[in-house]
Amino acid sequence: MKIWRLRWNSVFVKFSVAFILVGLIPLFALSYFSVQTFTGHVERYTNDNLRQMVLYISYNLNSAFNNYNEISMLMYTGRYDGMQDSFADNQTRNVNELEQINTVPIDAFLKMIMYSDRYITSAYFVRTKDNKLFYQTKENKVVIPEKLPVEDWLGTMKDAPTDLMIYPTHEDFYIFNSQDNVITIGRNLIDTSGTLLKEPKIVGTLFFDVDAKVADQFLRELNLGEQDELYVLDNNERTYFSNKELTSIQTPISTEADKGKLILSEEIPFLKGQLLVKFENEEIYKQLGTTSTAVYIAIGICSLVLIIMGTWFSRRLAAPIRGLIKQMTKVESGNLEIQIEVKSNDEMGRLAHGFNRMVDRLKAFINEAYVAEIKQKQTELNALKSQIRPHYLYNTLEVIRMNAVHSDADEVADMILSLSNQLKYVIDYGEDWVTIQRELDHLKDYFYIIQVRFENRFELRCDISDRINRDWSILKLSLQPIVENAIQHGLRPKGKGTVQISIERIEDKLAVTVYDDGIGMDTEELDRLNAMLEDAVAPSKNVGIKNVHERIKSVCGEGYGISISSRRHVSTSVLMLFPVKEGIMHDTAHTGR
């Protein structure tokens, strides 16, 4: 992200982008509008064409079913070649006694039905009296009577015995060694010679199988793809015919919108249903997609040429600026001896002249200000250290001297050992940061001497958070002056007490707090002390705490340092904030005491 931000700040990049956008935006807008207009026109034309074809197919299917209905009605009309109307004959007698329909034997009638249409593959007649089965088939096919689903067919006709029955597409498993798909048409033969009754007198039922390929002649014009779906549905959305294999022919088919498909439907009045076709958009608009792709490729080529030309043109204009940037890079790396030759008096010449003046003034600034400031900071730090160390050594030696005068005890040896450790720690000028553990060890050496001097009336406690690694770094000699100040000004006037050191991590800062339960301070004294910490002038007293505060701010920066809180006769706390340094700074040669 940073690299792109830097590049965007370049005049060359801005000029290139502006030049390219001026050409690309109109090109893209015009191309997009043209493609959308062309696509919309083709889609509307395709949809209208498909809708007309679906309407045409639905009309032909309705006519086909009407035709099969008329064929089934031949049992009543008797209108076939060489025969006369027998509408008034007693059909019960004809079927049950003479085994004929009208004046034609049942087998002959079935054969006539079978050959009345080239898609009828077989015909059956079931006599109601004794369920005797008559049948005729084409192409010497063999019927397996026991497998005929006559009961299912008759059950379908119970609710409407006078209507035509159309049994949906199914396999003719009852024909030996055949797996053709057929649609079964059925109609009851009702004796109408006598008085009409509420319940019609059924003397037999005619069935004939129609090859499901009857629909192919109508579907060929649609040129359906593998993903396209076609269904002939009844009024309950159950399938009579489909170009897909269905798990259950009775399962309702959804007619709602389907993502990625164009759904068209037309009514088939004879079935009181509809023809439903689901076209895969990807298939019907395949050619449109190819055309759109060609247009987009052309747009891409034009865009690429425009980008190349814009880049070349802008580079030619930006060449002098790139030379100047190259010299500026050398200056950024620290080479201040760079001078650009001024070859003209135009804008580039004035820019080169200004660059040379900038380099000269930068060298002067570094020599006069930057180096001087660094030296001043180092001098201030050394002065702060020199103030702390003599002050600390004087107080320590005074403690040992007073103890030696008043008590000839073995504790003197231990005190001298603690003093020796402290001197090694303090006099080492080569380090500003030490581990937390080393600083605490130094503080314990100091506090041991304090305890001996004041007969264990003062106690030191350390509370280190589990989140703190004792190998993290802390500013050297930052704790001892604060603890010394707590003893001198907080605990000694009281006579006894406890100093507690608490170290914890607060976000990205190391918080070290020194508590004492001494006499505390009133509000005026606390305000004066906090104001003294913010005053750049060194104070006449409280040297230790002031120097530690200045050292922390000088080394760590703003946001770090010391803050003091106190309540009279209760306690005083000094909070020191350091940056978290997860590693030993300048302390690799030490392992502790």
N, C-alpha and C positions, 0 to 999 in steps of 0.2 A: 504494500500500500504506500509506503514511504517513497519507493522508487518511482511509482506512477505519479505521485504528487510532485516530485522534483521534475519529472519530465513535462508535466503539464505546465509548470512555471516557465518552460522554455518558449521563447518567441517562435522558434522554428516549429515546435509542436503545435502551437496555437494557430500559426499561419497555415500549416498543413491541414489541420482539422477543419478550419474555416473554408479553405479552398475545396476540400473534398465534400464537405456537407452541402455547399452551394450547388454542386453537381449531383450529389446522391439523392438529396431530398426530393427534388422534382422528378428524378428518374424513378425512384421508388413509388412516389405518389401516383404518377401516371401509369406505371406498370401495374400497381395494385388495383387501381380503378378499372383498368382494361381487363385484367384477369377476372376480377369479380363480376364485371358485366357479362363477359363471355361465359363464365361458369354458370351464372344465374340463368342466362338464356338457354344454354344447353340442358341444364337440369329441368327447366320448365318444359322444354320440348320433349325430353325423354319421359318425364312423368306423364305428360298428356298422351304420348304415344302408347305407353304401357297401359294407361287407364283405358284407352280405346280397345286395346287388344284383350284386356281382361273382360271388358263388357261384351266383346264379340264372343269370347269363349264361354262366358256364362249363358249367353243366348243359345249357343249351339248345344251346351250340356242340357239346358232346359228342354230343348227340342228333342234331344236323344231320349231323355226320360219320358217325355210325352209319347214318343214313338213306342217305347217298351210298354207303356200303359195301354196303348191301342192294341198292341199285340196280345196282351193279357186279356183284353176285352173281346177277343175273337170267340171265346167260350160262349158269349152272349149273342153276338151279332151273327156269327156263322158266315161272315163275308170273306170267303177265300175261293180260289179258283174251282169251278165245277160244282159248287154247292149253293143251296138255296137257304134263305133265312129259316131258322127253326126256333125262333124266339118263343113261340107258344107251346113247344113240346114240353113234355114232363121230363125235366133233367134228372130227377131222382130215379125214374124208371130207366132212362138211358144209361146212367152211370152204374146203378146197382145191378140191373138185370142184363142189359145189353152190352155193358162195358164199352160205351161209346159216349162221345160228347157231341151233342146234336145228332147228326146222322153218320158221324165218322168214328171209327174205332179209336180208342184212347191212344194206342201206340202210334197210329197213323197221325192223329191230331198232334201228339208230342213231336213227331218227326217234322210235321209241317211248321210247328212253332219254332223248332230248332233251326230250320233252314230259311225261315223268314228274315233272318238277320245274320250277317257273316260273323258277328261277335258273340252270338249265342252258342255256347259250347255243349250244353246238355239241358234236357228238360225232364221234369218229374211231375207225376200226378199222384196224390195221396187220397184214396177214397176214404171218406169219413166213416162209412158203415163198418168196415173191418180193418182200416189202416193199411189196405193193400197198396203196394207201391208199384207204379208203372214208370218206366224211364227210358230215355233214348239219349245216346251220346254220339258225338262226331269222332271221326278218325279212329274208330274201333277202340275207344277208351272203355275200360272196365270199371263199373261202379261197384263199390263195396257197400251194399245196402245197410249193413249194421252200423256203419260209421256215419251215415247221413244224419246231420243234426236236425232232423225233422221236428223234434219236440221244441228245440230253440226257435226254429222258424215259426212254428204254429203259435208258440207263446208270444212272439212279437206281434202277432196279428189279433190277439184276443181283444185288446182295447178298441180296435177299429176294424171289425171283420169285413166291412164293405169297402175298405180302402186298399190301395195298392201298397204292398209291403216291399221296401227296399232294404235288404240286409247289407251292411257295409262291407267293404273289401275284406276278403279273407282267403286263405289257402283252400284249394279243393282237395283236402286230404282224404276225402272219401272216394277219390278217383285213384285207381291203382297206379303207382309209380308216376305221380304227377304232383308238381308243386307250383302250379299256376295260381295267380291271384285272380279272383272272380268277384263279381257283385251279384247277389242272388235277388231275383225279382219274384214276388209271390202275390197271388190273388185267389180268393175263395170263389168257388163256383156255388152260387146260391140258386135254389129252385124258386123261380118267379112265376111258375105256372098257376099256382093257386093264390089263396088270399095271403097278402103280405102280413107277416107277424112282427111283433116288437122285436123278438129275437129271430134273426134270419135263419132259414133252414139251409145249412151248409151241407152239400153232398160230396164235396171234394175240394182239394186245394191244388192249384197249379203253381209249380216253381220252375224257373229256368235260370241257369247261370250265364252271366254276361262277362266276357273276358275284360279284365280291368284295363287292357290296352285300348279299349274303346275311347279313352280320354286322350291317348297319345296323338291322335289325328288333330285334336284341338290344341294340345299343348306344344306341338312342334314349332309353331310360329313364335311362341314366347322365348324359345331357346334358353331354357332355365339352366343356371349354373349349378355346381355341386352344392353350394351353400344356400341356394334359393329354395323356398318351401312353398308348396301348393296344397291346399286343402279344400275339399268339398264338404261343407258342414250342414247339419240340420239345424232346426230352430233352437236346439239345446247345445249348439256348438260341438256336437259329436261328429266324428269324421266318417263320411261315406267313402271318400277316396283321398289319397295323398301320394305325392311322389317320394315320400320318406317312409322308412320303416317305423311303425309306431309300437310302443310297448303294449299299449291297450287301445284297440280301435274305438272303445267307448270313452276314453279319457278326453275331457273337454279341452279344446285348443284355445289359448288366449288370443283375443283379437285386439288387445291394447297395443299402444305404441311400443316398439322395441328399439333400443338404441342401436344405431348402425344399420338399420333396415328400413326399406320403404315398404309400407303395408298398404295394399290396395284390396278392395273387396267389392263384389257386385252380388245382388240378390239372384237366387234361382227360385222363381215363384213355385214351380211344381213341388220342390222339396220343402218349401217354406223355410229355406236356409240361405246359404250364401257360398260364393266362391271366394276364398281368401288366399292371397298370394303375398309372400314375404320375400322381397328382393334384397339381396345383399348390396348395400350401397357401393362397396368396394368393387363389385363385379360390374354393375351397370354404369358406373362412372369411371371405369378403368381407363378408357380412351381419353376421357376428360383429364384424368390425372396425368397421363402421358403428355398431353398438350401443355398442361400447366407446368409440368416439370421442364419441358423444353423452353417455355417462356422464362422460367426462373433461372435456368442455366444461362440464357442470353443476358438476363439482367445481371447475373453474377459476373459474366465476362466483361460487360460494359463497366461495372463497378470496379473490377480489378484494374482495367485499363485506366480508369479515371484516378484511382488511388496511386498507381505507379506514376502517372504523369504529374499529379499534384505533388507527390513526394520528390520527384526529380526537380521540378520547378522550384519548390521551396528550398531544397538543399542548395541549389545554385545561388539563390538570394542570401542564404544564411551562412555561406562559406566564410566571409570575413568575421562574422560573429563567432563562429566555431573556433577560429584562430585565437580570438581574444579570450574565449573560455578556456582554451588549452593553457594559455599563459597564466590565467587566474588560478587554474588547478595547481600549477607549480608554486604559486605564492601561498596557496592554502596548505601545501605540504611543508612550508617553512622556508622556501627559497625566496628571499627578499632582494635578490640581486637582479631580478627580471626587469628588463626595460623593453618596451615595444617601439619599434621604429615607426615614426610618423611619416607616412608617404603622401598624404593629401590634406587638404583643409576642409574637407566635407565633414559630415556627421561622424563617420568612422574615424577620421583624423582627430577630431576633437575628443572622441571617446578614448582613443589611444593615449592622447596627451593627459586626459584626466586620470586614466589608469596609472600612468607613470608617477603623477603627483601623489596619488593615493598610496602607492608602494613606498615612496619616500617618507610620507607623513606617518605611515604605519611603523616603519623602522624607528622613527624618532619617538613615537608613542611608546613602543615596547621598551626602548632604552630608558626613557625618562619616567615612565609611569609604572609599567607592569613589573619590571625587575625591581624598581624601588619599593613598590608595594609588597612584593614577596619578601624582600629583605626586612622590611618593617614588621611584617607579621612574624617572621622568625625571631626577630629581636624581642618582640613583645612576649612570645611564648617562652623564650629563654629567661626573660626578666621575671615572668610569673613563676617559673620553676625555681629560680634562684631565691625568690622571696619565700616560697614554701619550705624549701629544704633547710635553710639556716634556722628558721623559726621552729621547725619541727625538731631538729637536732638539739637546739637549746633547751626546749621543754623536756625532752627525754633525758638528757644528761643531768638536768636539775633534779628530776625524780630519783634517779639512781644515787646522786650525791646525798640527798636528804635521807634516803633509806640507809645508806652506809653510815651516816652520822648517828642516826638514832637506833639502828639495830644491826648487831653483828650476827647475821643469820646465814644459813646455807642458801637462802633464797637469792642471795646476791649472785651466785654462779648462774642460776637459771635466768636471772635478769640480764646478766651480761650476754648470755647466749641469745636471748631474744633481741638484745640490742645489736648484736653482731649480725643476726639475720636481717634486721631492719636496715642496717647500714649498707649491706650488700644490695638490698632491694632499692634503696633510695639513691645511692651514689651511681648506679648504672644509668648513664645519660643516653644510652643508645636506643631506648625504647620508649614509646608513648602509650602503647597498648599492651596490656597483659591479660592473661586469662582471669576469669572471675575467681577461680580457685586460688591463684597466686595472690590476688588482692585480698581475699578473705584470710589466707594464711598470714599475710603481713599484718592485717588488722588484729588477728589473734595474738601475735607476738607483742604488738603494742598494748593490747588490753591486759595481757598477763602482767606487764609492769604496773599498769594502773591498779589492778586488783591487789598486787602485793603492797603497793604504796598505801592504798586506802583500806587495807585489811578486809578485802572481799566484800566491801559494802556495795560495790557496783557489779552488775551482772550483764553479760553480753549474750544475746540470743540471735540465732540466724534462722530465717524462714525462707527456704528456697523452693519456688514452685516446681512441680514435676515437669513442667514444660520447658524449664531452663536447663541448658547444657552448660556445665561448669567450664567447658573448654571454650565457650564463647568469649569474645574480647570485651574488655572494659578499660576506660581511661585510667592509666596508672596514677596512684596516690590521689584518688578521688574520694575514697571512703574515710580514710584515717582523719583528714582535717575536719570532716563533718562530725565524726564520732567524738573527736577531741573537743569540739565546740559544744556538743551535747553534754559532755561531762563537766566542762568548765562552767558553763552558764546555766545548765539545767539541773544536774544532779548534785553537784557540790554544795550549792546553797541549801539544798534539801537534806543532804547528809547521806543518802542512799538512794538506790533506784536501779532501773533496768534500761539498757539500750538494746533495741531490737532492729535487726537488719532484715528487710523484706525485699526479695527480688522476684519479679514476675514480668511476663511479656504482655504488652498491650498493643495489638496489631503489629506494626513493623517497628515498635520501639521497645527498648529495655528499660523498665521502670524500677529504680532502686530507691527504697524509702528507708530513712533512718528515724526511728521513733525513740523518744525518751519520755519517761513519766515524771519529769522534774517539775520545776516551779512554773514553767510556761511563760508566756508573755501576754501583756495586755494589747489592746488593739492599736494604740499609738506606737508602741515599740515594734509590733509586727509590720505596720505600714512603713515605718522608717527603714526597717531592714529590707523589705521588698523593694522600696524605692532605691536603696543603696545598691541592690543587685543590678538595677537597670541604669544606674549612673556610670558613665564611662570613666569618671575620675576615681582613682584609687582611694579608698576610705582610710581613715586614721586607725580604725579598729575593725574587728571582724575580717582580718586579712585573709584567714584561711578559707572561709566560705566564699568570699568575694573572688579570690583567685581561682578556686575550683570552678565557680560559675563562668568566669571569663575563659578558662581553658576549654571547658566543654563547648561553649559557643564558638570559640576560635577554631577548634578542631572539627566539630561536628556540624556547625552552621546554625542558622536561625531555626527555631522550633525545638531546640534542645537546650538544656541548662538546668537551673535549680529554681524551685518554688517552695515557699515556707508556709506552713499552717501552724497555729498555736492557740491554746486557750489558757488563760491565767489559772494557775494551781491545778491544771489537769495534765496537759502533755504538749509536746512540740513534735512536729514531723517535718522532715526535709525530703522533698521528692526530687530525684535526679533522673533526667531522661537522656538516654543514649540511643544511637542507632543500633539495631541488632546486627552484629558481625558474627556470622556463624563460621568461625574459624579462628585460629590463633594468629594474632597480628604481632609480628616481630618477637615471638616468644617460643620459637621452635627449639631453642637450646635449653629450656627450663622444664622441669617436671614437677615443680612444687618445692616444698621445704626440703 
